[in-house]
Amino acid sequence: MIKKRYTNANHYLLESLTLKKITIVAIMFSLFVISGCSSQNKQDIKQGLTEVGHATRDATTATGHFFRDTTKDVIENVKDATNN
Protein backbone atom coordinates (compact mmCIF):
# COMPACT_ATOMS: atom_id res chain seq x y z
CA MET A 1 0.00 0.00 0.00
CA ILE A 2 1.31 3.43 -0.93
CA LYS A 3 1.04 6.06 1.76
CA LYS A 4 -0.10 9.49 0.73
CA ARG A 5 2.37 12.32 1.24
CA TYR A 6 1.22 15.72 2.37
CA THR A 7 3.11 18.84 1.32
CA ASN A 8 2.24 20.63 4.53
CA ALA A 9 0.13 20.40 7.65
CA ASN A 10 -2.76 22.37 6.12
CA HIS A 11 -3.34 19.76 3.42
CA TYR A 12 -3.38 17.03 6.04
CA LEU A 13 -5.73 18.99 8.28
CA LEU A 14 -8.16 19.83 5.46
CA GLU A 15 -8.23 16.25 4.26
CA SER A 16 -8.57 14.71 7.70
CA LEU A 17 -11.50 16.88 8.79
CA THR A 18 -14.64 15.63 7.17
CA LEU A 19 -17.86 17.56 6.88
CA LYS A 20 -19.32 15.39 9.63
CA LYS A 21 -16.55 16.33 12.06
CA ILE A 22 -16.81 20.00 11.21
CA THR A 23 -20.58 19.90 11.74
CA ILE A 24 -20.21 18.21 15.12
CA VAL A 25 -17.61 20.77 16.21
CA ALA A 26 -19.87 23.65 15.10
CA ILE A 27 -22.84 22.22 17.00
CA MET A 28 -20.77 21.67 20.13
CA PHE A 29 -19.40 25.23 19.93
CA SER A 30 -22.93 26.62 19.51
CA LEU A 31 -24.18 24.65 22.50
CA PHE A 32 -21.22 25.82 24.56
CA VAL A 33 -21.92 29.46 23.67
CA ILE A 34 -25.66 29.15 24.35
CA SER A 35 -25.10 27.35 27.66
CA GLY A 36 -23.02 30.32 28.79
CA CYS A 37 -25.86 32.74 28.13
CA SER A 38 -28.13 33.88 30.89
CA SER A 39 -31.76 32.87 30.98
CA GLN A 40 -32.80 36.33 29.77
CA ASN A 41 -30.41 36.12 26.82
CA LYS A 42 -31.83 32.72 25.87
CA GLN A 43 -35.35 34.18 26.04
CA ASP A 44 -34.27 37.09 23.82
CA ILE A 45 -32.74 34.69 21.30
CA LYS A 46 -35.93 32.62 21.28
CA GLN A 47 -38.08 35.75 20.83
CA GLY A 48 -35.87 36.95 17.97
CA LEU A 49 -36.12 33.61 16.19
CA THR A 50 -39.89 33.61 16.69
CA GLU A 51 -40.16 37.07 15.12
CA VAL A 52 -38.07 35.94 12.16
CA GLY A 53 -40.28 32.88 11.78
CA HIS A 54 -43.45 34.97 11.85
CA ALA A 55 -42.05 37.46 9.35
CA THR A 56 -41.08 34.60 7.04
CA ARG A 57 -44.53 33.07 7.35
CA ASP A 58 -46.21 36.41 6.61
CA ALA A 59 -43.99 37.05 3.59
CA THR A 60 -44.68 33.57 2.25
CA THR A 61 -48.42 34.06 2.67
CA ALA A 62 -48.33 37.45 0.96
CA THR A 63 -46.29 36.03 -1.92
CA GLY A 64 -48.70 33.12 -2.31
CA HIS A 65 -51.68 35.49 -2.35
CA PHE A 66 -49.94 37.72 -4.90
CA PHE A 67 -49.37 34.81 -7.29
CA ARG A 68 -52.87 33.45 -6.68
CA ASP A 69 -54.47 36.81 -7.47
CA THR A 70 -52.21 37.44 -10.46
CA THR A 71 -53.02 34.00 -11.88
CA LYS A 72 -56.75 34.64 -11.48
CA ASP A 73 -56.41 37.98 -13.28
CA VAL A 74 -54.45 36.40 -16.12
CA ILE A 75 -57.02 33.63 -16.52
CA GLU A 76 -59.88 36.15 -16.56
CA ASN A 77 -58.05 38.31 -19.12
CA VAL A 78 -57.44 35.29 -21.36
CA LYS A 79 -61.10 34.26 -21.10
CA ASP A 80 -62.22 37.80 -21.95
CA ALA A 81 -59.82 37.98 -24.90
CA THR A 82 -60.93 34.63 -26.32
CA ASN A 83 -64.64 35.36 -25.86
CA ASN A 84 -64.53 38.64 -27.81
GIMOFEN-V874225 format. One record per backbone hydrogen bond with DSSP energy under -0.5 kcal/mol. CO is the residue of the C=O (numbers start at 1). NH is the residue of the N-H. E is the energy in kcal/mol with one decimal. If there is no record, write none. Layout:
# GIMOFEN-V874225
[[CO	NH	E] [CO	NH	E]]
This chain:
# GIMOFEN-V874225
[[1	3	-0.5] [8	12	-1.4] [9	13	-2.7] [10	14	-2.9] [11	15	-2.1] [12	16	-2.3] [13	17	-1.8] [16	18	-0.8] [18	22	-2.3] [19	23	-2.6] [20	24	-2.3] [21	25	-2.4] [22	26	-2.4] [23	27	-2.5] [24	28	-2.5] [25	29	-2.5] [26	30	-2.4] [27	31	-2.6] [28	32	-2.3] [29	33	-2.5] [30	34	-2.7] [31	35	-2.5] [32	36	-1.0] [34	37	-1.2] [38	42	-2.2] [39	43	-2.1] [40	44	-2.4] [41	45	-2.5] [42	46	-2.5] [43	47	-2.5] [44	48	-2.5] [45	49	-2.4] [46	50	-2.1] [47	51	-2.4] [48	52	-2.1] [49	53	-2.4] [50	54	-2.5] [51	55	-2.5] [52	56	-2.5] [53	57	-2.4] [54	58	-2.7] [55	59	-2.4] [56	60	-2.4] [57	61	-2.4] [58	62	-2.6] [59	63	-2.4] [60	64	-2.5] [61	65	-2.5] [62	66	-2.3] [63	67	-2.4] [64	68	-2.4] [65	69	-2.9] [66	70	-2.6] [67	71	-2.4] [68	72	-2.1] [69	73	-2.3] [70	74	-2.5] [71	75	-2.6] [72	76	-2.5] [73	77	-2.5] [74	78	-2.4] [75	79	-2.5] [76	80	-2.6] [77	81	-2.2] [78	82	-2.2] [79	83	-1.8] [80	84	-1.2]]
